Every structure is written in structure tokens, then in C-alpha cells.
Amino acid sequence: MSQARFGISIEHIHNESLGQGLTTPQLSLGYLWTQPAASNDPTGLGGSITWQWDERLCDTLVFDENFWAIPLVSCASVKASMHRAFDTWASNSRHVKFTDVSDQCAAEGYATTRCPHAEIWVTSIGSLDNVDHVIAPLVSMQDPSFTYSFRFTNGQRHTRLLDSGAEVAQQMVGVTGGTLAFQTDGFCWYLDSEFCGSFHRFKAYWDSPGAARAVGVTLFFSIWLSAVLAMLAATCITARWTMHRHVKIGAEAEHDEGGPVAPSSGVERLCAVLASFTIVGNALRILLLVCIFPYYTAIFVTCWSCYDFEAGAAHEIGHLLGLGHPELAPYETNAGYTPEGTNSYHEGLAAGEAFNGSTCLLPWAGVRVGAPTGRHEVRPSIMIDFTLHNPRHCLEEDDLEALNVLYPDCAGGPTVPVCDKPPLNLGWLRMLLIFCVFVLTLLVAALANCLARRKLRMIATDDKYCCPWFGDDERPGKKKVPKEAAERADEQEAT
């Protein structure tokens, strides 16, 4: 939890829930959203948490999922991804819900400024006045508020038990709003988490993004270079064999005529070589030479060098709800506080036992230091420090336990993370566009083959009515090649 930065311990929080050992608000459980008792009270979680989208983001965020200037990412699709990021948490809790009020704010003239109806403001880091020299891809900041009337989702209040048995309200730090800001200068993003997930699993397999990239790039270009060399070798062999056959046919024509035949022109030799290749073969040659670098930049580089937009947003929303980095709990303590933070788990929730009407009143009673038996000390989590190489767009068991403990549900609630993400297929769409390029190269190859064969036929019959883009090729003194020789050449070519 984010409160660990003030040196708060699990034991201390549990004692607080019993009304004992209370100290200053910073050293108490806090930085959470209150659940008002009245159903019509919009404070905190009441009526859901409202959020607003800064309309300038659509113009400043850079998405590298376009292909050859074909736009595949729209402003609507980016906003939809933001909705899914909020729903990542909302679908796992009955109490935590979010409502988009961007349209209402824009209608009132707040399209690019923070709206009074919105509790969370989604904007760019460059538009913030109080943030300087941020190198992270995105940040989140809570709006804290000291209060004596905080109410947890289980109906409990933050009180202290006196020696007389009476309870008195204690001050606590609640959250009334927050800001989620993205980097827009020098950072790129992508939306298709599922497609790029295979690249991140490849990184995890090698346990080093640098090593994985070196292996991936080496393998990618080695296969491409091998294919190019094989293609060049096959092309040269076919071209030499075609030229040899073409000379042989000319010699036969000379023998039939009983006199010398004019040597072939460069156009004639080129047409003979082109006509000897298949249409599919020519298309593959063009595709291999033209499309490899667009494929590399549109597929490999995008998934490797850009940030997962939805995963990053979901991670920062977790911070706004009060969760911290599980692997960095002891190391993110503020100056002047004892580093008491540690990774933890809930014994009952980890065993699949949901809260009930009694256990939800003391959610911290089942919290233990470390991790469940037989598991790594730091379990998989969407709240692990977000980087290029570890995006997660669904909650893990560790995240769900934290959400249930901080916002307990006395009616139960899920013990297995809920994750329902629609496939975007932007990555596969880019692959399909490469296939469309292949279809275009097929058309070019078919046209080239057809024109080459037509030119050869015209030369063989010495037809004066040649295609204007090839020229008449009327060479003075050239002896006509008999029509029989041309037909024999066609028969040998078909054979």
C-alpha cells in the first residue's frame, strides 16, 4: 500500500482497527477514498468516482500503431482504452466504480481544463504546473484531505477506544481527488496489449530485456538475410539459364534461316528473364526487399520500444486507490520515517475465502508478512513498478487481496481476479496490411510478366505495332526471326 512510504507497519494498522495505538494521521492507515453513509452523498466512493479526459491528449499522445501513414488509432479508441483501465479495478469491487464526466465538462467549457465535476483529472505531464523534470512515462498524484468523518466500506469509522470504553473519532488522511498524467514528449504508446504480450513473454523468458532484444533482432535479420541471399542466388541461376536458352533459340533460328540473325537487344534479354520468373516468385522478391523494414518498425519496434497505454493507466489508478509497489515497499520510505514497509498477503483471501459479515469488520486480522507458502516473495502484480518490459492490464491475486483489504466488502466479493478485455487486433491488422502490400506486388509482378511476354512475342514476329512505353525497337539491318522459331520458343518455354 502507498501508506508504506510513511513507515507504517501491518501490526500498527491492525492495532488501529482495534482502536489502539493511534498516532499522527500520516502514521495511520489512510490515503483512501471514503464511503459515505448516505446513498445520495457523492463524496469519495459515493455515487462512483468521477473522471475527466483532457481533450488535448488526443493530439499530443504518440501511438506507433499506424502503418505507412494509415491511421489505426483514433481518439475514440484511446478513450475506450482509458475506460477499460478504470474498469480493471471497478470490475473487481462492488464499492469502487468510476464515471466519465468528460462530455458534461466539455459542454460547460472545461474541455481542456480541470472540471469541478471531476474527481480525477486525466491529462499530460506537460500541462501540469507543479511537476518538473519527470522522466517516468506517467504519474499519478492524490489530493489528500484531513478528516474526522472518514468511513470505510465495511461501515467502520476511524476511532480510538478510550480507557473508559468510549470511542472518539480520530483524524485521518482521506482522498478527495487526484491527477493521472501521461508523458507526451519523447514517449510512444500502443493500445493492443494482447498482441504485444508475446514480445513481453519473450523478454521474461530471457530474464533480460537487453538480451532478449539482441536475440530477437539477430534472429529476425538473420532469417531475412538468409532469405535474401537465397533469393538472389536463385534469381541469378534462373537468369543465367534463361539467357543460355535464349541464345540457343537464336542459334536455331540462324540455322533455319541459313544466315546471321541480329543479336538480342538489352530490352529483349530483360524481357526474357522477367518472363521466365513466375508471378508469385516476382511478388515475393519485391515483398522481401521492400517490406522488411516497415514490418520491423511497425511490429517489432512498436511492441518493444513503446509503452502499454492501458496497462500504465491501470497501474496508476491503483496508486490513486492507495496501493503501492509491492517489490519496493521497504525502499520508498520518505525521509525521516522508519522503513517498516513490507510485502504481505491476506491468509483467508489467498485461500479463496471471501469476507463475510464478521471477517470484513477486521480485514487486517488476516494480513501476514511475506507471501503464501510455496510462492515467490513478490507475487505477480499489476502494481509492480511499471516499465517498458512488464506491462499487465489485468489484476493479479495480490492486487485483488489488497483491494479487498483496503475496501472490504461484507457481502463477499470476488476472490479470483475478473478480467474481461476485448481483442483489439491492431497488431494483426498491421500484419494484414502487409499481406495487402503483397497483393499489390502480385499485381505489379503480373503486369511486368504480361508486358515482358508481349514484348518478346512482338520481337519474335518483328511486329511494328509495339507498345509505346517499350518503343518500336526497329533496328536497321536486323533480319527477321521466323514465326516458326518464335512458336518453337513458346513451346520450349511452356515445357
Backbone hydrogen bonds, N-H to C=O, Kabsch-Sander energy under -0.5 kcal/mol:
donor,donor_aa,acceptor,acceptor_aa,energy
2,S,322,G,-2.3
3,Q,322,G,-0.5
4,A,1,M,-1.7
5,R,2,S,-1.6
6,F,3,Q,-2.0
7,G,4,A,-2.1
8,I,3,Q,-0.8
13,I,9,S,-2.0
14,H,10,I,-2.4
15,N,11,E,-2.3
16,E,12,H,-2.0
17,S,13,I,-2.0
18,L,14,H,-0.7
18,L,15,N,-0.7
19,G,16,E,-2.2
20,Q,15,N,-2.8
27,L,24,T,-1.0
28,S,25,P,-1.5
31,Y,173,V,-3.2
32,L,173,V,-0.8
35,Q,151,R,-2.9
41,D,38,A,-1.5
45,L,34,T,-3.1
46,G,43,T,-2.5
48,S,45,L,-1.9
49,I,97,K,-3.1
50,T,48,S,-0.5
51,W,99,T,-2.4
52,Q,120,I,-2.4
54,D,122,V,-2.3
55,E,53,W,-0.6
55,E,111,A,-2.1
57,L,54,D,-2.1
58,C,55,E,-0.7
59,D,56,R,-0.9
60,T,56,R,-1.2
61,L,57,L,-2.8
63,F,61,L,-0.6
64,D,62,V,-0.5
64,D,189,W,-1.7
67,F,70,I,-1.8
70,I,67,F,-1.6
74,S,72,L,-0.5
78,V,74,S,-1.8
79,K,75,C,-2.3
80,A,76,A,-2.2
81,S,77,S,-1.6
82,M,78,V,-1.7
83,H,79,K,-2.2
84,R,80,A,-2.1
85,A,81,S,-1.8
86,F,82,M,-1.9
87,D,83,H,-2.3
88,T,84,R,-1.2
89,W,85,A,-0.6
89,W,86,F,-1.1
90,A,86,F,-2.0
91,S,87,D,-2.5
92,N,89,W,-1.5
93,S,90,A,-1.2
97,K,95,H,-0.8
99,T,49,I,-2.5
101,V,51,W,-2.6
101,V,99,T,-0.6
105,C,101,V,-2.4
106,A,102,S,-2.9
107,A,103,D,-2.2
108,E,104,Q,-1.0
109,G,106,A,-1.5
110,Y,105,C,-2.9
118,A,115,C,-1.3
119,E,50,T,-1.2
120,I,50,T,-1.9
121,W,178,G,-2.0
122,V,52,Q,-2.8
122,V,120,I,-0.6
123,T,121,W,-0.7
123,T,180,L,-2.3
125,I,182,F,-2.8
127,S,124,S,-1.0
128,L,125,I,-1.6
135,I,133,H,-0.5
139,V,181,A,-2.4
141,M,179,T,-2.3
143,D,177,G,-2.9
145,S,174,G,-2.3
147,T,172,M,-2.7
152,F,156,Q,-2.9
155,G,152,F,-1.9
158,H,150,F,-0.9
159,T,157,R,-1.2
160,R,168,V,-2.6
161,L,19,G,-2.0
162,L,160,R,-0.6
162,L,166,A,-3.3
165,G,162,L,-1.9
168,V,160,R,-2.1
170,Q,158,H,-2.9
172,M,147,T,-2.7
174,G,145,S,-3.1
174,G,172,M,-0.8
175,V,32,L,-2.1
176,T,143,D,-2.7
177,G,143,D,-0.7
178,G,119,E,-2.5
179,T,141,M,-2.4
180,L,121,W,-2.5
181,A,139,V,-2.8
182,F,123,T,-2.1
183,Q,137,P,-3.0
186,G,184,T,-0.6
189,W,62,V,-2.5
190,Y,307,Y,-2.0
193,S,191,L,-1.8
196,C,192,D,-1.7
197,G,193,S,-1.0
198,S,194,E,-0.5
198,S,195,F,-0.8
199,F,196,C,-0.6
200,H,196,C,-1.5
201,R,197,G,-2.2
202,F,198,S,-1.6
203,K,199,F,-1.8
204,A,200,H,-2.3
205,Y,201,R,-1.9
206,W,202,F,-1.5
207,D,203,K,-1.1
208,S,203,K,-1.0
212,A,208,S,-2.7
213,R,209,P,-2.4
214,A,210,G,-2.2
215,V,211,A,-2.5
216,G,212,A,-2.8
217,V,213,R,-3.1
218,T,214,A,-2.2
219,L,215,V,-2.7
220,F,216,G,-2.6
221,F,217,V,-2.6
222,S,218,T,-1.9
223,I,219,L,-2.1
224,W,220,F,-1.9
225,L,221,F,-2.9
226,S,222,S,-2.4
227,A,223,I,-2.2
228,V,224,W,-2.5
229,L,225,L,-2.6
230,A,226,S,-2.4
231,M,227,A,-2.4
232,L,228,V,-2.8
233,A,229,L,-2.5
234,A,230,A,-2.5
235,T,231,M,-2.5
236,C,232,L,-2.5
237,I,233,A,-2.3
238,T,234,A,-2.4
239,A,235,T,-2.6
240,R,236,C,-2.6
241,W,237,I,-2.3
242,T,238,T,-2.3
243,M,239,A,-2.5
244,H,240,R,-2.3
245,R,241,W,-2.1
246,H,242,T,-2.5
247,V,243,M,-2.3
248,K,244,H,-2.0
249,I,245,R,-2.3
250,G,246,H,-1.9
251,A,247,V,-2.2
252,E,248,K,-2.1
253,A,249,I,-2.2
254,E,250,G,-2.2
255,H,251,A,-2.2
256,D,252,E,-2.3
257,E,253,A,-1.9
258,G,254,E,-1.5
259,G,254,E,-1.1
269,R,265,S,-2.2
270,L,266,G,-2.5
271,C,267,V,-2.6
272,A,268,E,-2.1
273,V,269,R,-2.0
274,L,270,L,-2.7
275,A,271,C,-2.6
276,S,272,A,-1.0
276,S,273,V,-0.5
277,F,273,V,-0.7
277,F,274,L,-0.9
282,N,278,T,-2.2
283,A,279,I,-2.3
284,L,280,V,-2.5
285,R,281,G,-1.9
286,I,282,N,-2.4
287,L,283,A,-2.6
288,L,284,L,-2.5
289,L,285,R,-1.5
290,V,286,I,-2.4
291,C,287,L,-2.2
295,Y,291,C,-2.2
296,Y,292,I,-2.2
297,T,293,F,-2.6
298,A,294,P,-2.6
299,I,295,Y,-2.1
300,F,295,Y,-0.9
301,V,296,Y,-2.6
302,T,297,T,-0.8
303,C,299,I,-1.5
304,W,300,F,-1.5
305,S,301,V,-3.2
306,C,302,T,-1.3
307,Y,188,C,-2.6
309,F,190,Y,-2.4
309,F,307,Y,-0.7
312,G,308,D,-2.3
313,A,309,F,-2.3
314,A,310,E,-2.6
315,H,311,A,-2.1
316,E,312,G,-2.1
317,I,313,A,-2.1
318,G,314,A,-1.5
319,H,315,H,-1.2
320,L,316,E,-2.0
321,L,317,I,-1.5
322,G,319,H,-1.3
323,L,318,G,-2.5
328,L,325,H,-0.9
329,A,326,P,-0.6
331,Y,328,L,-1.3
332,E,328,L,-1.0
332,E,329,A,-0.5
334,N,5,R,-3.8
337,Y,334,N,-1.7
340,E,338,T,-1.7
345,Y,368,R,-2.2
347,E,345,Y,-0.6
347,E,366,G,-3.3
350,A,346,H,-2.6
351,A,347,E,-0.9
352,G,349,L,-1.6
353,E,348,G,-2.7
354,A,352,G,-0.7
355,F,412,G,-0.7
360,C,356,N,-1.9
361,L,358,S,-1.1
362,L,359,T,-0.9
365,A,362,L,-1.6
366,G,363,P,-0.8
367,V,364,W,-1.0
368,R,345,Y,-3.3
370,G,343,N,-2.9
375,R,372,P,-1.7
379,R,377,E,-0.7
384,I,381,S,-1.0
390,N,387,T,-0.5
398,D,380,P,-0.6
400,L,396,E,-2.3
401,E,397,E,-2.3
402,A,398,D,-1.9
403,L,399,D,-2.4
404,N,400,L,-2.4
405,V,401,E,-2.1
406,L,402,A,-2.5
407,Y,403,L,-2.3
410,C,408,P,-0.6
412,G,409,D,-1.7
413,G,411,A,-0.7
419,C,417,P,-0.5
421,K,419,C,-0.5
429,L,425,N,-1.8
430,R,426,L,-1.9
431,M,427,G,-1.8
432,L,428,W,-2.3
433,L,429,L,-2.1
434,I,430,R,-1.5
435,F,431,M,-1.6
436,C,432,L,-2.1
437,V,433,L,-1.9
438,F,434,I,-1.7
439,V,435,F,-2.0
440,L,436,C,-2.1
441,T,437,V,-2.4
442,L,438,F,-2.0
443,L,439,V,-1.8
444,V,440,L,-2.2
445,A,441,T,-2.9
446,A,442,L,-2.7
447,L,443,L,-2.3
448,A,444,V,-2.5
449,N,445,A,-2.5
450,C,446,A,-2.4
451,L,447,L,-2.6
452,A,448,A,-2.3
453,R,449,N,-2.3
454,R,450,C,-2.2
455,K,451,L,-2.5
456,L,452,A,-2.2
457,R,453,R,-2.1
458,M,454,R,-2.2
459,I,455,K,-2.5
460,A,456,L,-2.6
461,T,457,R,-1.6
462,D,458,M,-0.6
462,D,459,I,-0.6
463,D,458,M,-2.4
466,C,464,K,-1.7
470,F,467,C,-1.5
471,G,467,C,-1.5
475,R,473,D,-1.2
478,K,475,R,-1.9
486,A,482,P,-1.6
487,E,483,K,-2.5
488,R,484,E,-2.4
489,A,485,A,-2.0
490,D,486,A,-2.0
491,E,487,E,-2.2
492,Q,488,R,-2.4
493,E,489,A,-2.4
494,A,490,D,-2.4
495,T,491,E,-2.1
